[in-house]
Amino acid sequence: MAMLADFERTLIRERTKAALEARKAKGITGGRRRSVSAPMLAKARRFIDEHGMTVREAAGVLKIGKSTLYRALADDDAQGDEG
C-alpha cells in the first residue's frame, strides 16, 4: 500500500511541475497581486518629493499601509539601481 501511495505522490509532483512550467511558458506568474501599482507608486513619490509629505502621510492618502509603501519604494529603488 505504501508503494502505491509513493507512486501516486510522484505522479502528482510531476503533473504539478509540468503545469507550472506550462504557465511560465505562457507568461503567467503565480502568487499574490501587488497592492501598489506603478501609477500609485508614482503618485506616492510625487506626494513625498513635491508636496513634502512623509511616507506615513502619503500611505494614508493612498489608503495603503506605511510598511507596504516603504517596501514598494525600496523595491522600486533596487530595480532602478539594476537597470
PDB file of N, CA, C and O in Angstrom:
ATOM      1  N   MET A   1       0.823  -1.194   0.000  1.00  0.00           N
ATOM      2  CA  MET A   1       0.000   0.000   0.000  1.00  0.00           C
ATOM      3  C   MET A   1       0.878   1.275   0.000  1.00  0.00           C
ATOM      4  O   MET A   1       0.560   2.260  -0.666  1.00  0.00           O
ATOM      5  N   ALA A   2       1.968   1.230   0.748  1.00  0.00           N
ATOM      6  CA  ALA A   2       2.861   2.380   0.830  1.00  0.00           C
ATOM      7  C   ALA A   2       3.528   2.655  -0.518  1.00  0.00           C
ATOM      8  O   ALA A   2       3.754   3.810  -0.880  1.00  0.00           O
ATOM      9  N   MET A   3       3.837   1.601  -1.251  1.00  0.00           N
ATOM     10  CA  MET A   3       4.443   1.775  -2.572  1.00  0.00           C
ATOM     11  C   MET A   3       3.479   2.474  -3.530  1.00  0.00           C
ATOM     12  O   MET A   3       3.885   3.325  -4.322  1.00  0.00           O
ATOM     13  N   LEU A   4       2.216   2.109  -3.449  1.00  0.00           N
ATOM     14  CA  LEU A   4       1.202   2.726  -4.302  1.00  0.00           C
ATOM     15  C   LEU A   4       1.042   4.215  -3.962  1.00  0.00           C
ATOM     16  O   LEU A   4       0.930   5.051  -4.859  1.00  0.00           O
ATOM     17  N   ALA A   5       1.031   4.536  -2.677  1.00  0.00           N
ATOM     18  CA  ALA A   5       0.915   5.929  -2.247  1.00  0.00           C
ATOM     19  C   ALA A   5       2.127   6.736  -2.707  1.00  0.00           C
ATOM     20  O   ALA A   5       1.986   7.877  -3.148  1.00  0.00           O
ATOM     21  N   ASP A   6       3.303   6.151  -2.606  1.00  0.00           N
ATOM     22  CA  ASP A   6       4.522   6.821  -3.037  1.00  0.00           C
ATOM     23  C   ASP A   6       4.505   7.058  -4.546  1.00  0.00           C
ATOM     24  O   ASP A   6       4.898   8.127  -5.011  1.00  0.00           O
ATOM     25  N   PHE A   7       4.056   6.075  -5.300  1.00  0.00           N
ATOM     26  CA  PHE A   7       3.954   6.202  -6.754  1.00  0.00           C
ATOM     27  C   PHE A   7       2.961   7.305  -7.128  1.00  0.00           C
ATOM     28  O   PHE A   7       3.227   8.120  -8.011  1.00  0.00           O
ATOM     29  N   GLU A   8       1.820   7.318  -6.448  1.00  0.00           N
ATOM     30  CA  GLU A   8       0.805   8.343  -6.722  1.00  0.00           C
ATOM     31  C   GLU A   8       1.349   9.735  -6.403  1.00  0.00           C
ATOM     32  O   GLU A   8       1.102  10.684  -7.146  1.00  0.00           O
ATOM     33  N   ARG A   9       2.080   9.856  -5.314  1.00  0.00           N
ATOM     34  CA  ARG A   9       2.661  11.146  -4.925  1.00  0.00           C
ATOM     35  C   ARG A   9       3.667  11.616  -5.978  1.00  0.00           C
ATOM     36  O   ARG A   9       3.739  12.807  -6.283  1.00  0.00           O
ATOM     37  N   THR A  10       4.425  10.702  -6.519  1.00  0.00           N
ATOM     38  CA  THR A  10       5.391  11.038  -7.571  1.00  0.00           C
ATOM     39  C   THR A  10       4.668  11.539  -8.820  1.00  0.00           C
ATOM     40  O   THR A  10       5.106  12.502  -9.450  1.00  0.00           O
ATOM     41  N   LEU A  11       3.560  10.885  -9.177  1.00  0.00           N
ATOM     42  CA  LEU A  11       2.783  11.328 -10.339  1.00  0.00           C
ATOM     43  C   LEU A  11       2.217  12.729 -10.116  1.00  0.00           C
ATOM     44  O   LEU A  11       2.252  13.569 -11.015  1.00  0.00           O
ATOM     45  N   ILE A  12       1.702  12.972  -8.929  1.00  0.00           N
ATOM     46  CA  ILE A  12       1.150  14.297  -8.611  1.00  0.00           C
ATOM     47  C   ILE A  12       2.236  15.354  -8.721  1.00  0.00           C
ATOM     48  O   ILE A  12       2.005  16.423  -9.287  1.00  0.00           O
ATOM     49  N   ARG A  13       3.407  15.070  -8.192  1.00  0.00           N
ATOM     50  CA  ARG A  13       4.528  16.005  -8.235  1.00  0.00           C
ATOM     51  C   ARG A  13       4.920  16.319  -9.686  1.00  0.00           C
ATOM     52  O   ARG A  13       5.169  17.476 -10.026  1.00  0.00           O
ATOM     53  N   GLU A  14       4.972  15.299 -10.530  1.00  0.00           N
ATOM     54  CA  GLU A  14       5.333  15.501 -11.936  1.00  0.00           C
ATOM     55  C   GLU A  14       4.286  16.336 -12.666  1.00  0.00           C
ATOM     56  O   GLU A  14       4.636  17.225 -13.442  1.00  0.00           O
ATOM     57  N   ARG A  15       3.001  16.059 -12.425  1.00  0.00           N
ATOM     58  CA  ARG A  15       1.937  16.828 -13.081  1.00  0.00           C
ATOM     59  C   ARG A  15       1.950  18.280 -12.627  1.00  0.00           C
ATOM     60  O   ARG A  15       1.740  19.185 -13.435  1.00  0.00           O
ATOM     61  N   THR A  16       2.191  18.508 -11.352  1.00  0.00           N
ATOM     62  CA  THR A  16       2.247  19.874 -10.826  1.00  0.00           C
ATOM     63  C   THR A  16       3.407  20.635 -11.453  1.00  0.00           C
ATOM     64  O   THR A  16       3.252  21.785 -11.863  1.00  0.00           O
ATOM     65  N   LYS A  17       4.556  20.001 -11.525  1.00  0.00           N
ATOM     66  CA  LYS A  17       5.733  20.635 -12.117  1.00  0.00           C
ATOM     67  C   LYS A  17       5.493  20.966 -13.584  1.00  0.00           C
ATOM     68  O   LYS A  17       5.866  22.045 -14.045  1.00  0.00           O
ATOM     69  N   ALA A  18       4.869  20.041 -14.325  1.00  0.00           N
ATOM     70  CA  ALA A  18       4.578  20.269 -15.740  1.00  0.00           C
ATOM     71  C   ALA A  18       3.595  21.435 -15.910  1.00  0.00           C
ATOM     72  O   ALA A  18       3.752  22.254 -16.815  1.00  0.00           O
ATOM     73  N   ALA A  19       2.593  21.506 -15.044  1.00  0.00           N
ATOM     74  CA  ALA A  19       1.608  22.589 -15.130  1.00  0.00           C
ATOM     75  C   ALA A  19       2.253  23.942 -14.838  1.00  0.00           C
ATOM     76  O   ALA A  19       1.957  24.927 -15.515  1.00  0.00           O
ATOM     77  N   LEU A  20       3.127  23.998 -13.841  1.00  0.00           N
ATOM     78  CA  LEU A  20       3.809  25.253 -13.513  1.00  0.00           C
ATOM     79  C   LEU A  20       4.724  25.700 -14.648  1.00  0.00           C
ATOM     80  O   LEU A  20       4.806  26.891 -14.949  1.00  0.00           O
ATOM     81  N   GLU A  21       5.408  24.755 -15.274  1.00  0.00           N
ATOM     82  CA  GLU A  21       6.271  25.094 -16.410  1.00  0.00           C
ATOM     83  C   GLU A  21       5.451  25.593 -17.603  1.00  0.00           C
ATOM     84  O   GLU A  21       5.868  26.509 -18.312  1.00  0.00           O
ATOM     85  N   ALA A  22       4.282  24.984 -17.817  1.00  0.00           N
ATOM     86  CA  ALA A  22       3.414  25.425 -18.911  1.00  0.00           C
ATOM     87  C   ALA A  22       2.910  26.845 -18.659  1.00  0.00           C
ATOM     88  O   ALA A  22       2.861  27.658 -19.582  1.00  0.00           O
ATOM     89  N   ARG A  23       2.536  27.147 -17.413  1.00  0.00           N
ATOM     90  CA  ARG A  23       2.082  28.501 -17.073  1.00  0.00           C
ATOM     91  C   ARG A  23       3.215  29.506 -17.257  1.00  0.00           C
ATOM     92  O   ARG A  23       2.996  30.616 -17.740  1.00  0.00           O
ATOM     93  N   LYS A  24       4.415  29.116 -16.873  1.00  0.00           N
ATOM     94  CA  LYS A  24       5.559  30.006 -17.014  1.00  0.00           C
ATOM     95  C   LYS A  24       5.845  30.282 -18.486  1.00  0.00           C
ATOM     96  O   LYS A  24       6.192  31.405 -18.851  1.00  0.00           O
ATOM     97  N   ALA A  25       5.699  29.265 -19.332  1.00  0.00           N
ATOM     98  CA  ALA A  25       5.922  29.441 -20.766  1.00  0.00           C
ATOM     99  C   ALA A  25       4.905  30.400 -21.371  1.00  0.00           C
ATOM    100  O   ALA A  25       5.216  31.113 -22.326  1.00  0.00           O
ATOM    101  N   LYS A  26       3.694  30.422 -20.824  1.00  0.00           N
ATOM    102  CA  LYS A  26       2.657  31.338 -21.302  1.00  0.00           C
ATOM    103  C   LYS A  26       2.805  32.741 -20.718  1.00  0.00           C
ATOM    104  O   LYS A  26       2.104  33.666 -21.126  1.00  0.00           O
ATOM    105  N   GLY A  27       3.717  32.892 -19.766  1.00  0.00           N
ATOM    106  CA  GLY A  27       3.927  34.200 -19.153  1.00  0.00           C
ATOM    107  C   GLY A  27       3.028  34.463 -17.968  1.00  0.00           C
ATOM    108  O   GLY A  27       2.900  35.606 -17.530  1.00  0.00           O
ATOM    109  N   ILE A  28       2.402  33.424 -17.441  1.00  0.00           N
ATOM    110  CA  ILE A  28       1.517  33.572 -16.294  1.00  0.00           C
ATOM    111  C   ILE A  28       2.320  33.274 -15.032  1.00  0.00           C
ATOM    112  O   ILE A  28       2.905  32.200 -14.891  1.00  0.00           O
ATOM    113  N   THR A  29       2.337  34.228 -14.131  1.00  0.00           N
ATOM    114  CA  THR A  29       3.064  34.020 -12.886  1.00  0.00           C
ATOM    115  C   THR A  29       2.082  33.758 -11.762  1.00  0.00           C
ATOM    116  O   THR A  29       0.923  34.169 -11.829  1.00  0.00           O
ATOM    117  N   GLY A  30       2.537  33.089 -10.753  1.00  0.00           N
ATOM    118  CA  GLY A  30       1.697  32.795  -9.608  1.00  0.00           C
ATOM    119  C   GLY A  30       1.946  33.786  -8.497  1.00  0.00           C
ATOM    120  O   GLY A  30       2.780  34.684  -8.620  1.00  0.00           O
ATOM    121  N   GLY A  31       1.233  33.620  -7.435  1.00  0.00           N
ATOM    122  CA  GLY A  31       1.437  34.454  -6.265  1.00  0.00           C
ATOM    123  C   GLY A  31       0.414  35.558  -6.136  1.00  0.00           C
ATOM    124  O   GLY A  31      -0.462  35.738  -6.982  1.00  0.00           O
ATOM    125  N   ARG A  32       0.551  36.269  -5.080  1.00  0.00           N
ATOM    126  CA  ARG A  32      -0.370  37.341  -4.757  1.00  0.00           C
ATOM    127  C   ARG A  32      -0.093  38.569  -5.626  1.00  0.00           C
ATOM    128  O   ARG A  32       1.053  38.860  -5.969  1.00  0.00           O
ATOM    129  N   ARG A  33      -1.168  39.281  -5.974  1.00  0.00           N
ATOM    130  CA  ARG A  33      -1.012  40.507  -6.751  1.00  0.00           C
ATOM    131  C   ARG A  33      -0.397  41.593  -5.880  1.00  0.00           C
ATOM    132  O   ARG A  33      -0.576  41.614  -4.662  1.00  0.00           O
ATOM    133  N   ARG A  34       0.322  42.482  -6.524  1.00  0.00           N
ATOM    134  CA  ARG A  34       0.919  43.601  -5.796  1.00  0.00           C
ATOM    135  C   ARG A  34      -0.168  44.589  -5.405  1.00  0.00           C
ATOM    136  O   ARG A  34      -1.078  44.865  -6.186  1.00  0.00           O
ATOM    137  N   SER A  35      -0.067  45.115  -4.197  1.00  0.00           N
ATOM    138  CA  SER A  35      -1.080  46.056  -3.734  1.00  0.00           C
ATOM    139  C   SER A  35      -0.750  47.490  -4.140  1.00  0.00           C
ATOM    140  O   SER A  35      -1.604  48.372  -4.058  1.00  0.00           O
ATOM    141  N   VAL A  36       0.494  47.724  -4.579  1.00  0.00           N
ATOM    142  CA  VAL A  36       0.895  49.058  -5.015  1.00  0.00           C
ATOM    143  C   VAL A  36       1.218  48.994  -6.506  1.00  0.00           C
ATOM    144  O   VAL A  36       2.226  48.412  -6.906  1.00  0.00           O
ATOM    145  N   SER A  37       0.362  49.592  -7.316  1.00  0.00           N
ATOM    146  CA  SER A  37       0.587  49.600  -8.761  1.00  0.00           C
ATOM    147  C   SER A  37       1.618  50.674  -9.114  1.00  0.00           C
ATOM    148  O   SER A  37       1.970  51.509  -8.280  1.00  0.00           O
ATOM    149  N   ALA A  38       2.090  50.640 -10.348  1.00  0.00           N
ATOM    150  CA  ALA A  38       3.076  51.623 -10.803  1.00  0.00           C
ATOM    151  C   ALA A  38       2.526  53.055 -10.738  1.00  0.00           C
ATOM    152  O   ALA A  38       3.236  53.946 -10.272  1.00  0.00           O
ATOM    153  N   PRO A  39       1.282  53.310 -11.190  1.00  0.00           N
ATOM    154  CA  PRO A  39       0.756  54.676 -11.066  1.00  0.00           C
ATOM    155  C   PRO A  39       0.609  55.126  -9.608  1.00  0.00           C
ATOM    156  O   PRO A  39       0.839  56.291  -9.285  1.00  0.00           O
ATOM    157  N   MET A  40       0.225  54.193  -8.736  1.00  0.00           N
ATOM    158  CA  MET A  40       0.085  54.528  -7.321  1.00  0.00           C
ATOM    159  C   MET A  40       1.447  54.860  -6.712  1.00  0.00           C
ATOM    160  O   MET A  40       1.563  55.768  -5.888  1.00  0.00           O
ATOM    161  N   LEU A  41       2.474  54.115  -7.125  1.00  0.00           N
ATOM    162  CA  LEU A  41       3.822  54.367  -6.625  1.00  0.00           C
ATOM    163  C   LEU A  41       4.333  55.720  -7.118  1.00  0.00           C
ATOM    164  O   LEU A  41       4.983  56.452  -6.372  1.00  0.00           O
ATOM    165  N   ALA A  42       4.039  56.046  -8.368  1.00  0.00           N
ATOM    166  CA  ALA A  42       4.443  57.351  -8.909  1.00  0.00           C
ATOM    167  C   ALA A  42       3.744  58.480  -8.155  1.00  0.00           C
ATOM    168  O   ALA A  42       4.349  59.514  -7.869  1.00  0.00           O
ATOM    169  N   LYS A  43       2.477  58.276  -7.838  1.00  0.00           N
ATOM    170  CA  LYS A  43       1.724  59.283  -7.090  1.00  0.00           C
ATOM    171  C   LYS A  43       2.313  59.451  -5.688  1.00  0.00           C
ATOM    172  O   LYS A  43       2.420  60.570  -5.186  1.00  0.00           O
ATOM    173  N   ALA A  44       2.689  58.345  -5.064  1.00  0.00           N
ATOM    174  CA  ALA A  44       3.294  58.395  -3.735  1.00  0.00           C
ATOM    175  C   ALA A  44       4.614  59.154  -3.773  1.00  0.00           C
ATOM    176  O   ALA A  44       4.882  59.984  -2.905  1.00  0.00           O
ATOM    177  N   ARG A  45       5.438  58.871  -4.778  1.00  0.00           N
ATOM    178  CA  ARG A  45       6.709  59.592  -4.914  1.00  0.00           C
ATOM    179  C   ARG A  45       6.480  61.095  -5.092  1.00  0.00           C
ATOM    180  O   ARG A  45       7.207  61.920  -4.538  1.00  0.00           O
ATOM    181  N   ARG A  46       5.451  61.431  -5.880  1.00  0.00           N
ATOM    182  CA  ARG A  46       5.136  62.843  -6.097  1.00  0.00           C
ATOM    183  C   ARG A  46       4.699  63.501  -4.779  1.00  0.00           C
ATOM    184  O   ARG A  46       5.109  64.621  -4.475  1.00  0.00           O
ATOM    185  N   PHE A  47       3.873  62.806  -4.007  1.00  0.00           N
ATOM    186  CA  PHE A  47       3.443  63.339  -2.709  1.00  0.00           C
ATOM    187  C   PHE A  47       4.646  63.592  -1.805  1.00  0.00           C
ATOM    188  O   PHE A  47       4.732  64.622  -1.138  1.00  0.00           O
ATOM    189  N   ILE A  48       5.569  62.635  -1.795  1.00  0.00           N
ATOM    190  CA  ILE A  48       6.723  62.728  -0.899  1.00  0.00           C
ATOM    191  C   ILE A  48       7.719  63.786  -1.380  1.00  0.00           C
ATOM    192  O   ILE A  48       8.172  64.618  -0.594  1.00  0.00           O
ATOM    193  N   ASP A  49       8.058  63.754  -2.673  1.00  0.00           N
ATOM    194  CA  ASP A  49       9.090  64.646  -3.209  1.00  0.00           C
ATOM    195  C   ASP A  49       8.598  66.082  -3.399  1.00  0.00           C
ATOM    196  O   ASP A  49       9.265  67.028  -2.981  1.00  0.00           O
ATOM    197  N   GLU A  50       7.433  66.244  -4.027  1.00  0.00           N
ATOM    198  CA  GLU A  50       6.967  67.585  -4.384  1.00  0.00           C
ATOM    199  C   GLU A  50       6.150  68.260  -3.288  1.00  0.00           C
ATOM    200  O   GLU A  50       6.218  69.477  -3.115  1.00  0.00           O
ATOM    201  N   HIS A  51       5.383  67.472  -2.556  1.00  0.00           N
ATOM    202  CA  HIS A  51       4.495  68.056  -1.551  1.00  0.00           C
ATOM    203  C   HIS A  51       5.054  67.961  -0.138  1.00  0.00           C
ATOM    204  O   HIS A  51       4.452  68.472   0.807  1.00  0.00           O
ATOM    205  N   GLY A  52       6.196  67.313   0.007  1.00  0.00           N
ATOM    206  CA  GLY A  52       6.851  67.238   1.306  1.00  0.00           C
ATOM    207  C   GLY A  52       6.143  66.367   2.324  1.00  0.00           C
ATOM    208  O   GLY A  52       6.335  66.543   3.527  1.00  0.00           O
ATOM    209  N   MET A  53       5.329  65.434   1.864  1.00  0.00           N
ATOM    210  CA  MET A  53       4.633  64.537   2.785  1.00  0.00           C
ATOM    211  C   MET A  53       5.597  63.480   3.310  1.00  0.00           C
ATOM    212  O   MET A  53       6.602  63.166   2.671  1.00  0.00           O
ATOM    213  N   THR A  54       5.283  62.947   4.463  1.00  0.00           N
ATOM    214  CA  THR A  54       6.026  61.801   4.967  1.00  0.00           C
ATOM    215  C   THR A  54       5.463  60.545   4.308  1.00  0.00           C
ATOM    216  O   THR A  54       4.403  60.582   3.684  1.00  0.00           O
ATOM    217  N   VAL A  55       6.174  59.447   4.452  1.00  0.00           N
ATOM    218  CA  VAL A  55       5.691  58.187   3.894  1.00  0.00           C
ATOM    219  C   VAL A  55       4.374  57.804   4.560  1.00  0.00           C
ATOM    220  O   VAL A  55       3.465  57.298   3.903  1.00  0.00           O
ATOM    221  N   ARG A  56       4.276  58.045   5.850  1.00  0.00           N
ATOM    222  CA  ARG A  56       3.049  57.725   6.589  1.00  0.00           C
ATOM    223  C   ARG A  56       1.868  58.534   6.048  1.00  0.00           C
ATOM    224  O   ARG A  56       0.773  57.997   5.884  1.00  0.00           O
ATOM    225  N   GLU A  57       2.084  59.811   5.772  1.00  0.00           N
ATOM    226  CA  GLU A  57       1.007  60.659   5.240  1.00  0.00           C
ATOM    227  C   GLU A  57       0.613  60.232   3.825  1.00  0.00           C
ATOM    228  O   GLU A  57      -0.572  60.163   3.500  1.00  0.00           O
ATOM    229  N   ALA A  58       1.608  59.948   2.991  1.00  0.00           N
ATOM    230  CA  ALA A  58       1.329  59.514   1.620  1.00  0.00           C
ATOM    231  C   ALA A  58       0.571  58.189   1.624  1.00  0.00           C
ATOM    232  O   ALA A  58      -0.362  58.001   0.843  1.00  0.00           O
ATOM    233  N   ALA A  59       0.970  57.277   2.499  1.00  0.00           N
ATOM    234  CA  ALA A  59       0.284  55.996   2.600  1.00  0.00           C
ATOM    235  C   ALA A  59      -1.162  56.194   3.044  1.00  0.00           C
ATOM    236  O   ALA A  59      -2.061  55.506   2.561  1.00  0.00           O
ATOM    237  N   GLY A  60      -1.385  57.126   3.956  1.00  0.00           N
ATOM    238  CA  GLY A  60      -2.745  57.412   4.409  1.00  0.00           C
ATOM    239  C   GLY A  60      -3.622  57.952   3.302  1.00  0.00           C
ATOM    240  O   GLY A  60      -4.788  57.573   3.190  1.00  0.00           O
ATOM    241  N   VAL A  61      -3.073  58.836   2.480  1.00  0.00           N
ATOM    242  CA  VAL A  61      -3.828  59.399   1.360  1.00  0.00           C
ATOM    243  C   VAL A  61      -4.170  58.309   0.351  1.00  0.00           C
ATOM    244  O   VAL A  61      -5.273  58.287  -0.195  1.00  0.00           O
ATOM    245  N   LEU A  62      -3.221  57.401   0.104  1.00  0.00           N
ATOM    246  CA  LEU A  62      -3.427  56.329  -0.877  1.00  0.00           C
ATOM    247  C   LEU A  62      -4.188  55.135  -0.300  1.00  0.00           C
ATOM    248  O   LEU A  62      -4.530  54.201  -1.025  1.00  0.00           O
ATOM    249  N   LYS A  63      -4.451  55.171   1.008  1.00  0.00           N
ATOM    250  CA  LYS A  63      -5.180  54.100   1.697  1.00  0.00           C
ATOM    251  C   LYS A  63      -4.456  52.751   1.611  1.00  0.00           C
ATOM    252  O   LYS A  63      -5.056  51.716   1.321  1.00  0.00           O
ATOM    253  N   ILE A  64      -3.152  52.800   1.872  1.00  0.00           N
ATOM    254  CA  ILE A  64      -2.350  51.586   1.974  1.00  0.00           C
ATOM    255  C   ILE A  64      -1.521  51.696   3.250  1.00  0.00           C
ATOM    256  O   ILE A  64      -1.389  52.783   3.813  1.00  0.00           O
ATOM    257  N   GLY A  65      -0.974  50.601   3.698  1.00  0.00           N
ATOM    258  CA  GLY A  65      -0.156  50.604   4.900  1.00  0.00           C
ATOM    259  C   GLY A  65       1.197  51.248   4.657  1.00  0.00           C
ATOM    260  O   GLY A  65       1.742  51.181   3.556  1.00  0.00           O
ATOM    261  N   LYS A  66       1.732  51.873   5.694  1.00  0.00           N
ATOM    262  CA  LYS A  66       3.037  52.532   5.535  1.00  0.00           C
ATOM    263  C   LYS A  66       4.133  51.508   5.272  1.00  0.00           C
ATOM    264  O   LYS A  66       5.070  51.788   4.523  1.00  0.00           O
ATOM    265  N   SER A  67       4.033  50.333   5.871  1.00  0.00           N
ATOM    266  CA  SER A  67       5.032  49.290   5.622  1.00  0.00           C
ATOM    267  C   SER A  67       4.985  48.836   4.170  1.00  0.00           C
ATOM    268  O   SER A  67       6.021  48.569   3.561  1.00  0.00           O
ATOM    269  N   THR A  68       3.779  48.750   3.619  1.00  0.00           N
ATOM    270  CA  THR A  68       3.615  48.365   2.216  1.00  0.00           C
ATOM    271  C   THR A  68       4.260  49.404   1.314  1.00  0.00           C
ATOM    272  O   THR A  68       4.940  49.058   0.347  1.00  0.00           O
ATOM    273  N   LEU A  69       4.047  50.675   1.627  1.00  0.00           N
ATOM    274  CA  LEU A  69       4.631  51.738   0.814  1.00  0.00           C
ATOM    275  C   LEU A  69       6.152  51.762   0.940  1.00  0.00           C
ATOM    276  O   LEU A  69       6.851  51.921  -0.061  1.00  0.00           O
ATOM    277  N   TYR A  70       6.669  51.608   2.150  1.00  0.00           N
ATOM    278  CA  TYR A  70       8.122  51.547   2.333  1.00  0.00           C
ATOM    279  C   TYR A  70       8.715  50.414   1.493  1.00  0.00           C
ATOM    280  O   TYR A  70       9.732  50.602   0.825  1.00  0.00           O
ATOM    281  N   ARG A  71       8.078  49.237   1.525  1.00  0.00           N
ATOM    282  CA  ARG A  71       8.567  48.080   0.782  1.00  0.00           C
ATOM    283  C   ARG A  71       8.526  48.347  -0.723  1.00  0.00           C
ATOM    284  O   ARG A  71       9.472  48.016  -1.438  1.00  0.00           O
ATOM    285  N   ALA A  72       7.433  48.944  -1.204  1.00  0.00           N
ATOM    286  CA  ALA A  72       7.306  49.240  -2.636  1.00  0.00           C
ATOM    287  C   ALA A  72       8.355  50.250  -3.075  1.00  0.00           C
ATOM    288  O   ALA A  72       8.929  50.115  -4.156  1.00  0.00           O
ATOM    289  N   LEU A  73       8.610  51.254  -2.257  1.00  0.00           N
ATOM    290  CA  LEU A  73       9.621  52.258  -2.588  1.00  0.00           C
ATOM    291  C   LEU A  73      11.015  51.625  -2.626  1.00  0.00           C
ATOM    292  O   LEU A  73      11.814  51.923  -3.513  1.00  0.00           O
ATOM    293  N   ALA A  74      11.298  50.754  -1.660  1.00  0.00           N
ATOM    294  CA  ALA A  74      12.604  50.089  -1.615  1.00  0.00           C
ATOM    295  C   ALA A  74      12.780  49.168  -2.815  1.00  0.00           C
ATOM    296  O   ALA A  74      13.851  49.137  -3.422  1.00  0.00           O
ATOM    297  N   ASP A  75      11.728  48.413  -3.164  1.00  0.00           N
ATOM    298  CA  ASP A  75      11.808  47.522  -4.329  1.00  0.00           C
ATOM    299  C   ASP A  75      12.028  48.323  -5.604  1.00  0.00           C
ATOM    300  O   ASP A  75      12.820  47.929  -6.460  1.00  0.00           O
ATOM    301  N   ASP A  76      11.334  49.437  -5.731  1.00  0.00           N
ATOM    302  CA  ASP A  76      11.457  50.272  -6.918  1.00  0.00           C
ATOM    303  C   ASP A  76      12.871  50.871  -7.004  1.00  0.00           C
ATOM    304  O   ASP A  76      13.456  50.939  -8.084  1.00  0.00           O
ATOM    305  N   ASP A  77      13.405  51.298  -5.868  1.00  0.00           N
ATOM    306  CA  ASP A  77      14.779  51.835  -5.849  1.00  0.00           C
ATOM    307  C   ASP A  77      15.783  50.763  -6.247  1.00  0.00           C
ATOM    308  O   ASP A  77      16.721  51.032  -6.997  1.00  0.00           O
ATOM    309  N   ALA A  78      15.584  49.547  -5.745  1.00  0.00           N
ATOM    310  CA  ALA A  78      16.507  48.440  -6.050  1.00  0.00           C
ATOM    311  C   ALA A  78      16.449  48.100  -7.539  1.00  0.00           C
ATOM    312  O   ALA A  78      17.480  47.806  -8.144  1.00  0.00           O
ATOM    313  N   GLN A  79      15.264  48.135  -8.130  1.00  0.00           N
ATOM    314  CA  GLN A  79      15.133  47.846  -9.560  1.00  0.00           C
ATOM    315  C   GLN A  79      15.737  48.970 -10.388  1.00  0.00           C
ATOM    316  O   GLN A  79      16.298  48.722 -11.456  1.00  0.00           O
ATOM    317  N   GLY A  80      15.626  50.210  -9.903  1.00  0.00           N
ATOM    318  CA  GLY A  80      16.198  51.341 -10.612  1.00  0.00           C
ATOM    319  C   GLY A  80      17.719  51.304 -10.622  1.00  0.00           C
ATOM    320  O   GLY A  80      18.353  51.745 -11.581  1.00  0.00           O
ATOM    321  N   ASP A  81      18.299  50.775  -9.551  1.00  0.00           N
ATOM    322  CA  ASP A  81      19.756  50.662  -9.486  1.00  0.00           C
ATOM    323  C   ASP A  81      20.276  49.593 -10.434  1.00  0.00           C
ATOM    324  O   ASP A  81      21.377  49.720 -10.972  1.00  0.00           O
ATOM    325  N   GLU A  82      19.486  48.531 -10.644  1.00  0.00           N
ATOM    326  CA  GLU A  82      19.924  47.426 -11.502  1.00  0.00           C
ATOM    327  C   GLU A  82      19.862  47.785 -12.975  1.00  0.00           C
ATOM    328  O   GLU A  82      20.742  47.414 -13.752  1.00  0.00           O
ATOM    329  N   GLY A  83      18.797  48.523 -13.364  1.00  0.00           N
ATOM    330  CA  GLY A  83      18.607  48.731 -14.791  1.00  0.00           C
ATOM    331  C   GLY A  83      18.813  50.074 -15.240  1.00  0.00           C
ATOM    332  O   GLY A  83      18.676  50.354 -16.431  1.00  0.00           O
TER     333      GLY A  83
END
